[in-house]
Amino acid sequence: MIKFEQVDKKYGDNFALKQIDLEINQGEFVCVIGTSGSGKTTLMRMINRMNEPTQGKVLIDGEDVQTYDEVELRRKIGYVIQNIGLFPHMTIRENILIVPKLLKWTEAQKAGIAEELIQKIELPLDYLNLRPKNLSGGQQQRIGVIRALAADQAILLMDEPFGALDPITRESLQELIKKLQADMNKTIVFVTHDMDEALKLSDRIVIMDKGEIIQCDTPEHIVQHPVNEFVETLIGKNTKWKSFHDASLAVRDIMQTDTSDIGPEQTLIEALEQMDAKQVDHLWVVDQHHLLLGMLQRSAISQTTLATGTVQQQMQPIIDNITVEETVNELVYRFLQTQQNILPVIDAQNQLVGQVTRESIAEMIYEQMG
């Protein structure tokens, strides 16, 4: 358990944190959210002593963090940031095992860890021998996440880790971290500026303003009972939790039209180059008339198939799609019935005209409804 007791942090006469009392239970996923300068990152960095309190205590399992050697403490707590920080001269395997190496684990202790973790994020085993430059931004961030767990750290700190990624990759990583947290029973403190991300991921949300905790509760209770106008504004009157029930827009009004597609006859090398150029992890497969044929995911491309394979050989069939004429309500219902985070949008002729993600629904509703 992590506990803040009457914690202040001052810079000169200014409070960055003021009278913080907070308990985070073992295995809990807590999102800390607030506007710029609210103190959310300062609070999180108190846990691994990257910031020190001016007054008060931060305890982990009843022990004051000030009694720990700060280097040893940080090696026992996973830390994931927005710019990933993979070492470019190391292989993916070496990157994953950097903390166990620093902790002087034996080869027997390290055996199998990289293989087990990379399978949890659904990347091929042969990626362990690649350098970070060979992976997309989303794949590098996946490696950053599992690297933070390689020494079996009980606590994982995440500072806006997905903020720089495209919406599709970001949503995929949100699903991944929630699954990892549940499977591995980790305590996660996740800083974000995105209320929808916080509502989706957290067991509890800590809302901060001007260095103080304004509200700390479950997502459902915060949405239904914001304590003041500031929280109401931060949630937003049109947040997807409220607006889905009333949305009457058509899919054509909210879909993304800048899709990435490729022909079935093209090579996997060409596909990988296109993914790298556009920083995406999938391509829609279309024929010469732009009829939708399938989807090619980066994870389906291995080193053994890359040299001679074609898109047609590795593409996956389309499990579900939606038409431009269907309503947002129908789209939301469709997402509730599937595990997919992205759906292709087609017209009456089965031509690919766009795509929608769970996250893009909320973003486009904001634009339409102000």
C-alpha positions in Angstrom: 0.0 0.0 0.0 1.1 3.6 -0.8 0.2 6.3 1.8 0.6 10.0 1.8 0.4 11.6 5.2 0.0 15.4 5.3 2.4 15.9 2.4 3.4 19.5 1.4 5.8 20.4 -1.4 7.0 24.1 -1.6 9.2 25.9 -4.0 10.0 29.2 -2.2 6.7 30.5 -1.0 4.6 28.5 -3.5 2.9 25.2 -2.8 3.2 22.6 -5.5 1.4 20.1 -3.2 -0.6 21.1 -0.1 -1.9 18.8 2.7 -2.0 15.6 0.6 -3.6 12.7 2.4 -4.1 9.7 0.1 -4.0 5.9 0.3 -3.5 3.7 -2.7 -4.3 0.0 -2.1 -2.2 -2.9 -3.3 -3.4 -4.0 -6.8 -5.3 -0.8 -7.4 -5.3 1.2 -10.6 -5.4 4.9 -9.7 -5.4 7.7 -12.3 -4.2 11.2 -11.2 -5.7 14.0 -13.4 -5.7 17.8 -13.4 -4.8 20.8 -15.5 -1.2 21.8 -16.2 0.5 22.8 -13.0 -2.0 21.0 -10.7 0.7 18.9 -9.0 -0.2 15.6 -10.5 3.3 14.6 -11.7 4.9 16.0 -8.5 2.6 13.8 -6.4 3.5 10.7 -8.4 7.2 11.4 -8.3 7.1 11.6 -4.5 6.6 7.8 -4.6 10.0 7.0 -6.1 11.7 10.0 -4.5 12.3 11.9 -7.7 10.6 14.7 -5.7 11.1 15.1 -1.9 8.3 16.4 0.4 8.9 19.6 2.2 6.7 18.3 5.0 4.9 15.0 5.7 5.6 11.4 4.8 5.2 9.0 1.9 5.0 5.4 3.0 5.2 2.1 1.0 3.9 -0.9 3.0 4.3 1.2 6.2 7.9 2.2 5.6 8.8 5.9 5.0 10.4 6.1 1.5 13.0 8.4 3.1 14.5 5.4 4.8 15.2 3.7 1.4 18.3 4.2 -0.7 16.8 6.2 -3.5 18.6 4.3 -6.3 17.5 0.9 -4.9 14.0 2.3 -4.4 13.7 3.3 -8.0 14.9 0.0 -9.2 12.0 -1.6 -7.3 9.4 0.6 -8.8 8.6 0.5 -12.5 8.5 3.9 -14.3 7.1 4.6 -17.8 7.2 8.0 -19.4 5.9 9.5 -22.7 9.2 9.4 -24.6 9.7 5.7 -23.8 13.5 5.9 -23.2 14.6 2.6 -24.8 18.4 2.4 -25.3 19.0 2.5 -29.1 22.3 0.5 -29.0 20.7 -2.4 -27.1 18.5 -5.2 -28.4 14.9 -5.4 -27.3 15.9 -8.3 -25.0 18.7 -6.3 -23.4 16.3 -3.4 -22.9 13.7 -5.5 -21.2 16.3 -7.0 -18.9 18.2 -3.8 -18.0 16.8 -3.6 -14.4 17.3 -7.3 -13.5 20.9 -6.7 -14.8 21.4 -3.7 -12.6 20.0 -5.7 -9.7 22.7 -8.3 -10.5 20.3 -11.2 -11.1 21.9 -14.4 -12.2 21.4 -15.8 -15.7 19.2 -18.4 -14.2 17.0 -15.7 -12.6 16.7 -13.8 -15.9 16.0 -16.9 -18.0 12.7 -16.7 -19.8 11.6 -13.3 -18.5 11.9 -11.5 -21.8 10.1 -14.3 -23.7 7.3 -14.4 -21.2 6.7 -10.6 -21.2 6.9 -10.1 -24.9 4.2 -12.7 -25.4 2.0 -10.8 -23.0 2.1 -7.8 -25.4 1.5 -10.1 -28.4 4.7 -9.3 -30.3 6.7 -12.1 -32.0 9.6 -13.7 -30.1 12.1 -12.9 -32.8 11.5 -9.1 -32.1 13.7 -9.7 -29.0 16.8 -9.7 -31.3 15.8 -6.4 -33.0 16.9 -2.8 -32.1 14.3 -0.2 -31.0 14.6 1.6 -34.4 13.0 -1.5 -36.1 9.8 -1.1 -34.1 7.0 1.3 -34.4 6.3 4.0 -31.8 3.4 1.9 -30.4 5.5 -1.2 -30.2 8.4 0.6 -28.5 5.9 1.9 -25.9 4.7 -1.7 -25.3 8.4 -2.7 -24.7 8.7 0.3 -22.3 5.8 -1.0 -20.3 7.0 -4.6 -19.9 10.6 -3.4 -19.2 9.1 -1.6 -16.2 7.8 -4.9 -15.0 10.8 -7.2 -15.8 12.1 -7.2 -12.2 8.6 -8.1 -10.9 8.1 -4.6 -9.5 4.9 -4.4 -7.4 4.4 -0.7 -8.2 4.3 0.9 -11.6 4.3 4.7 -12.1 3.1 5.9 -15.5 3.5 9.6 -16.5 1.2 10.3 -19.5 2.8 7.3 -21.3 0.4 7.3 -24.3 0.0 11.0 -24.9 2.2 11.2 -28.0 0.7 8.2 -29.8 -2.0 8.1 -32.5 -5.6 7.3 -31.3 -5.6 3.7 -32.5 -2.3 2.8 -30.9 -3.2 4.7 -27.7 -6.4 2.8 -27.3 -4.7 -0.5 -27.9 -2.1 0.2 -25.3 -4.8 1.3 -22.8 -6.4 -2.1 -23.2 -3.0 -3.8 -22.8 -2.0 -2.0 -19.6 -5.4 -2.7 -18.0 -5.1 -6.4 -18.9 -1.5 -6.6 -17.6 -2.5 -4.9 -14.4 -5.3 -7.4 -13.8 -3.2 -10.4 -14.8 -0.2 -9.5 -12.7 -1.9 -7.7 -9.8 0.3 -4.6 -10.0 -0.4 -1.3 -8.2 -0.5 1.4 -10.9 -0.4 5.2 -10.5 -1.2 6.7 -13.8 -0.9 10.4 -14.5 -3.0 11.8 -17.4 -4.7 14.9 -18.7 -7.4 12.9 -20.5 -10.5 12.4 -18.5 -11.8 9.7 -20.8 -8.6 7.8 -20.4 -9.0 8.1 -16.6 -12.6 7.0 -16.7 -11.7 4.0 -18.8 -8.7 2.7 -16.9 -9.0 3.5 -13.2 -10.4 1.9 -10.1 -10.3 5.4 -8.6 -9.5 8.8 -9.9 -7.6 11.5 -8.0 -8.6 15.0 -9.3 -6.1 17.8 -8.5 -6.1 21.5 -8.8 -3.5 24.0 -7.5 -1.6 21.3 -5.5 -4.6 20.0 -3.7 -6.8 16.9 -4.1 -10.3 18.1 -5.0 -12.0 14.8 -5.3 -10.9 11.1 -5.1 -13.5 8.5 -5.9 -14.6 5.8 -8.4 -15.2 6.9 -12.0 -18.9 6.2 -11.8 -19.3 8.3 -8.6 -17.3 11.2 -10.0 -19.3 11.3 -13.2 -22.6 11.2 -11.3 -21.6 13.4 -8.3 -18.9 15.9 -9.1 -18.0 17.9 -6.0 -17.8 21.3 -7.6 -17.9 23.2 -10.9 -14.2 22.6 -11.5 -14.7 18.8 -11.5 -17.8 19.2 -13.7 -15.8 21.2 -16.2 -13.0 18.7 -16.1 -15.3 15.9 -16.8 -17.0 17.9 -19.6 -20.7 18.0 -20.2 -20.3 16.0 -23.3 -18.0 13.3 -22.1 -18.7 10.0 -23.8 -20.1 8.5 -20.6 -23.0 10.9 -20.8 -23.3 11.6 -24.5 -23.5 8.1 -25.9 -27.1 7.7 -24.7 -28.3 10.8 -26.6 -26.0 10.7 -29.7 -28.0 10.8 -33.0 -25.1 11.5 -35.3 -24.4 9.2 -38.2 -21.1 7.3 -38.5 -20.1 9.4 -41.5 -20.2 12.4 -39.2 -17.5 11.1 -36.8 -15.4 8.6 -38.8 -11.7 9.2 -39.5 -11.2 9.4 -43.3 -7.3 9.3 -43.2 -7.0 5.6 -43.3 -3.9 3.7 -44.2 -4.4 1.0 -46.8 -2.4 -1.3 -49.1 -3.0 -3.7 -51.9 -3.0 -7.5 -51.4 -0.2 -8.0 -54.0 2.3 -5.8 -52.3 5.2 -7.2 -50.3 5.4 -7.4 -46.5 8.6 -5.2 -46.8 6.5 -2.5 -48.5 3.8 -2.9 -45.8 6.3 -2.5 -43.0 7.9 0.6 -44.6 4.4 2.1 -44.9 3.6 1.3 -41.3 6.9 2.9 -40.2 6.3 6.0 -42.3 2.8 6.5 -41.0 3.5 5.3 -37.4 0.7 2.8 -37.4 0.4 -0.8 -36.4 -2.1 -1.9 -39.0 -3.1 -1.4 -42.6 -6.5 -2.0 -44.3 -6.1 -4.2 -47.4 -8.1 -3.0 -50.4 -8.2 -4.0 -54.1 -7.8 -1.7 -57.1 -11.4 -0.5 -56.7 -10.9 0.2 -53.0 -13.1 -2.7 -51.9 -12.2 -3.8 -48.4 -10.6 -7.3 -48.3 -9.0 -7.5 -44.9 -6.5 -6.1 -42.4 -2.8 -6.6 -42.0 -1.4 -6.1 -38.5 2.3 -5.5 -37.7 2.2 -8.4 -35.2 1.5 -10.8 -38.1 4.8 -9.9 -39.8 7.7 -12.0 -38.5 11.3 -12.1 -39.6 10.7 -15.4 -41.3 7.9 -14.1 -43.5 9.2 -10.6 -44.1 11.7 -11.4 -46.9 9.4 -13.2 -49.3 5.8 -12.8 -48.0 3.0 -10.8 -49.5 0.2 -8.9 -47.8 -2.4 -11.3 -49.1 -0.6 -14.2 -47.3 -0.6 -12.6 -43.9 -3.8 -10.4 -43.9 -6.7 -11.3 -41.6 -10.3 -11.4 -42.7 -12.6 -8.6 -41.5 -14.6 -9.8 -38.5 -17.0 -6.8 -38.4 -17.5 -3.5 -40.1 -20.0 -0.6 -40.1 -21.6 1.5 -42.8 -21.6 5.2 -43.2 -25.3 5.4 -42.8 -25.6 3.7 -39.4 -26.0 5.9 -36.3 -23.5 6.5 -33.5 -25.9 4.7 -31.1 -25.7 1.6 -33.4 -21.9 2.0 -33.5 -21.7 2.1 -29.7 -23.8 -1.0 -29.4 -21.5 -2.7 -31.9 -18.5 -1.9 -29.9 -20.2 -3.2 -26.8 -20.7 -6.6 -28.5 -17.1 -7.0 -29.7 -13.6 -6.9 -28.3 -12.3 -4.8 -31.2 -11.0 -1.3 -30.7 -11.3 -0.3 -34.3 -13.9 -0.9 -37.1 -13.6 -0.1 -40.8 -16.4 2.0 -42.3 -17.7 1.0 -45.7 -20.2 2.4 -48.2 -23.0 0.6 -50.0 -20.5 -0.8 -52.5 -18.2 -2.3 -49.8 -15.6 0.3 -50.4 -13.4 1.5 -47.5 -14.3 5.1 -46.7 -13.0 5.5 -43.1 -12.5 4.0 -39.7 -13.7 4.5 -36.1 -12.2 3.7 -32.8 -13.7 3.7 -29.3 -11.6 6.8 -28.5 -12.4 8.6 -31.8 -16.1 8.4 -31.0 -15.6 10.6 -27.9 -13.3 13.0 -29.6 -15.6 13.6 -32.6 -18.7 13.9 -30.4 -16.9 16.7 -28.6 -16.3 18.5 -31.9 -19.9 18.1 -33.1 -21.6 19.0 -29.8 -19.2 21.7 -28.5 
